Amino acid sequence: QVQLVESGGGAVHPGDSLRLSCVASERTSTYYPTGWFRQPPGKEREFVAAVKWRGGDTYYADSVKGRFTVSADYAKNTVYLQMNSLKPDDTAVYFCAARGRGGWPPYQYDFWGQGTQVTVSS
């Protein structure tokens, strides 16, 4: 069982930046891609970004491309989501997901974190 702990969320203004972190409890989770998802208020969960630990390949949703950057630190078992130029539409609970399977980008993940709230408002 892989445990994931997200951190770094908060309340910011439009145009600000935040960096989310996701620490995995096991090194074996790094054999598979890790993803970030978000669930805006009253909406379904949606894909944000994914990263391969080995090779560093990344994949982004169109809505965040050019503003968000996903990266993985193998030594720390940690995946980051750097979010720049934040907009009110980015307001959501952000989840980290590990052991992505089913191709690239993965369509299924085996383990999920509890989420961290990001609120963007003026």
Disulfide bonds with the S-S distance in Angstrom:
Cys22-Cys96 1.97
